[in-house]
Amino acid sequence: MSIIKMLTLPTKTPSVVGSIEVKLGDTVVAEQELFTVETSKGKRPIKSDVDGIVKEIKVAIGDEVLAGDEMIIIEENAGATVAEDKAPVAEKAAEKKSADVLVIGGGPGGYVAAIYAAMNGKKVILVEKERLGGTCLNVGCIPTKTLIESANLYEKAKNLSEFGINAENISFDFAKVIKRKDGVVKNLTDGIGFLMNKHNIEVLNGLASFESDEKVLVDGDKKYEIDFENVIIATGSKQAYLGIEGEKLGSVITSTEALSLEALPKSLTVIGGGVIGMEFAFIFNSFGVDVNVIEYAPDILCTLDSGVCKLLRDIAAKRGIKISVSSKVESIKETENNMAIVTYACEGKSCVVASEKVLYAVGRTANIDGLGIENTSVKVERGAIVVDDKMHTNVENIYAIGDVTAKWQLAHVASHQGIVAVDNILGHEHEMSYDAVPSVIFTHPEIAVVGVTKPNPEKHVVSSFDFAANGKSMVMNETEGFITLIKDKESGLIVGASIIGPDASTTVNVVTLAIKEKMSEKELMATIFPHPTTGEVVHEAAMGLGIGTLHQ
Ligand SMILES: Cc1cc2nc3c(=O)[nH]c(=O)nc-3n(C[C@H](O)[C@H](O)[C@H](O)COP(=O)(O)OP(=O)(O)OC[C@H]3O[C@@H](n4cnc5c(N)ncnc54)[C@H](O)[C@@H]3O)c2cc1C
């Protein structure tokens, strides 16, 4: 049985049930609208999570409902009946629609572009083949960070005695950890649906594919044929495969599957020591899984400063995460008792590691599957859509943003590119600049970088400050790590920072602003940072570029 509850909204005012779209005994499918509720911010749909049959409706039209109130009970897994009940869609004629701006893909690139275009008076249609929120909200940023929150809390709880707090028998319930993650994801993705309604954006469910430069077809529950003035392609990315023997065996999982495991494996081999691989290595290690990481490059997180990588490797080693670098995976095989055997070349010999699961984290590539891009004149290079700094393709009215452009695989970059694309559609010249793009790796401690990450002694001056000398870090009992602030010798401007330590993900914001606003260390030195905060390390490092650090 699945109980569908009232959503959590950014308001404490009760909502009122406006309509009930189903009756007892109806078969429903996942994502089908069950109710509409009138909230203080407008009408909002409540959708089913599952395929099934309506067993009990617990509210009536006009009832007031608050977050978490039970609304309906659905008996799950009536899949076969549901499939039969579905109308045969293939023969239906496509419905014609038109948009000022058509957005393909409802991830952080597409949905932000859609909202921004609608806010600027455009008639917007957004097409999404799966779920609003894209990779980021459903199987990327948000679910991983929700698991990381649980993992970090568990780590902290195990060490409560260091804070003078006695707590015994600390344990965790992995199923609840996953359930909480699902709840957070649902709240946020439902929220995107709410925002689409609020901005009168028409959302069509289905696969969008180009018939030509001027026309897109949508194939989903219904078929549509869409004319548009401008289109923004925001179709994201997909798991990359390297062609390694055994990479698709049952014991090999991707990040998407790792986020929904029903039980923890005893051991895990992570292939790929990049951002996704290292975040998962820390999550699973926190929950007691024996973790091995195998990385092809000479270091994990190889785009970062070597000092940052070394400290993370040392911390990982202390926690029991085993890392092999300069190691090329050759094959994955399964034994009769379902153990995965990963064979890799390391230090000139053949090495082997056995584990219950293998996490395949070798990267993601641009996704243009089923998009019919070959029916357009849009230029594609190595599977990614080619754009200029205005996010414009080589075709007059076609733009592309986010992971599909293979520029930066970051949600906030995708969203920003969406705004740049819409500004240019509106006729307001706007170019993307990648000089001040912050990027965070949510290991423990966190790592955050912006701008130049590998300083060149001929071009840059560097100042470092340790979290060990920062009061708030001591308060938190998290003193490992440092900031490196980088200044350009010629211009005198701050051009980059690497931070590894507590709150790095938040502290990086101020350096991002400093780079974006072309500040020197003098402006940072003249800025008052609140005490005691971990962010004071920025002030200290800026002082280090000038007269010298105060507390180190
Ligand atoms: C495990 C993991 C963790 C991550 N963590 C972070 C993080 O902490 N911070 C961060 O900034 N980034 C993170 N990322 C990266 C981030 O998720 C992506 O950079 C971001 O989602 C890209 O946004 P997008 O809009 O370009 O594409 P996506 O979010 O991938 O959205 C694309 C959407 O388009 C839809 N679509 C595709 N083709 C079609 C079609 N033909 N018709 C209709 N719809 C279509 C897809 O179903 C999808 O919903 C993470 C990624 C992963 C996998």
The ligand as a Gaussian input file, in Angstrom:
#p B3LYP/6-31G(d) Opt

LIG

0 1
 C       25.477000      11.369000      -8.597000
 C       25.562000      12.794000      -9.075000
 C       25.798000      13.808000      -8.163000
 C       25.873000      15.121000      -8.588000
 N       26.104000      16.102000      -7.663000
 C       26.166000      17.384000      -8.060000
 C       26.350000      18.427000      -7.117000
 O       26.452000      18.196000      -5.908000
 N       26.375000      19.701000      -7.559000
 C       26.269000      20.000000      -8.893000
 O       26.318000      21.179000      -9.249000
 N       26.096000      19.036000      -9.811000
 C       26.032000      17.739000      -9.428000
 N       25.811000      16.765000     -10.357000
 C       25.696000      17.151000     -11.776000
 C       24.308000      17.730000     -12.073000
 O       23.330000      16.789000     -11.699000
 C       24.189000      18.071000     -13.537000
 O       25.254000      18.926000     -13.907000
 C       22.884000      18.785000     -13.839000
 O       21.789000      17.989000     -13.488000
 C       22.797000      19.141000     -15.315000
 O       21.579000      19.771000     -15.555000
 P       20.889000      19.726000     -16.997000
 O       19.659000      20.532000     -16.864000
 O       21.878000      20.074000     -18.030000
 O       20.541000      18.188000     -17.250000
 P       19.742000      17.095000     -16.394000
 O       19.634000      17.470000     -14.983000
 O       20.377000      15.805000     -16.731000
 O       18.288000      17.147000     -17.015000
 C       18.049000      16.755000     -18.330000
 C       16.589000      16.357000     -18.433000
 O       16.258000      16.235000     -19.810000
 C       15.374000      15.129000     -19.964000
 N       15.480000      14.701000     -21.364000
 C       16.578000      14.199000     -21.990000
 N       16.315000      13.992000     -23.293000
 C       15.020000      14.379000     -23.502000
 C       14.170000      14.417000     -24.646000
 N       14.620000      14.086000     -25.865000
 N       12.905000      14.834000     -24.465000
 C       12.432000      15.220000     -23.244000
 N       13.206000      15.225000     -22.142000
 C       14.486000      14.817000     -22.270000
 C       15.910000      14.101000     -18.965000
 O       14.908000      13.149000     -18.627000
 C       16.286000      14.998000     -17.799000
 O       15.225000      15.143000     -16.883000
 C       25.708000      15.435000      -9.965000
 C       25.451000      14.418000     -10.891000
 C       25.375000      13.113000     -10.454000
 C       25.078000      12.027000     -11.458000

